[in-house]
Amino acid sequence: MKYWGWLLLKLTLATAVVAGFWTVVSWLLPPAPSGLLANWPRFGSDLSYTFAVAFSAILGFLLGWLAAVDQVYRCRTCVRRLRMPRTAGNYSRIMLGGAPYTEYICTYGHGKLYVPEVHLSSSRARSWVGYGSLWENLMQAEHGPGPAPD
């Protein structure tokens, strides 16, 4: 839930930035024409207004895209940036199942993100592999199979 809340917060912030930009631009733009052109649409006929609308749309899409790309490389549990990229695979073995990929891990042991370097129809897609508690996994590995002693 924290993961999606963080994305919602970033998108809300991006919306506030675009709304603030539009508020400042609306103060700086000259008023709408009056007289015969009073009901004429400003978009497409007023160059400064058209540029302001286009730039605000580009700014909105850019901020939304940056928020989405940043969200992909965050831990699904603690929402921290994934670190320690590890590359593996070989370009010469793509058809034999050894396609190159990069793994990013959460430094707190919550999981890892698998990102393929080559996008083929037969290759794996980007995927998140979540781990249980890091300490539970370490204790289980130390004591072997079966219940852990008290």
C-alpha positions, 0 to 999 in steps of 0.5 A: 500500500505504501508503494502505491501511496508514494506514486499517488503522492508524486503524481499529485505533486506533478499536478500541483506543479503544472497547476502552479505553472498555469496559474503563473502563466495566466497572470502573465498572458494578456487578457482575452480579446474583446469585441468581434473576437470575444467568442473566438477560441484562443487556442490556435489563434493566440500564439502566446496562449497556444504556446503556454497550453502546449508547454504545460501539457508537455510539462505534465506528461514529462513529470508523469513519465518521470514519476512512473519511471522512478516508481519502477526502480523502487522497493515494493515494500519500503519504497526506497530506491533499489541499489546494487545493480548486478548484470549477468548473462551473455549476448552471444547466448541469447537464443540459448536462454542466457540473455543478459539482464540486470538485477537491482536489490533492496538494501534492506532485503525485501526483494529484487527487480529483474530487468532484461537487457534484450527485449525479445518475445521469448525473454522474461519480462521485468519482474519483482521477486519479493523475499520474506523477512531477511532475518527469517531467511538467514536464521532458516539457512543457519539452522537448516530445514525444520523448526528453529530451536528456541 
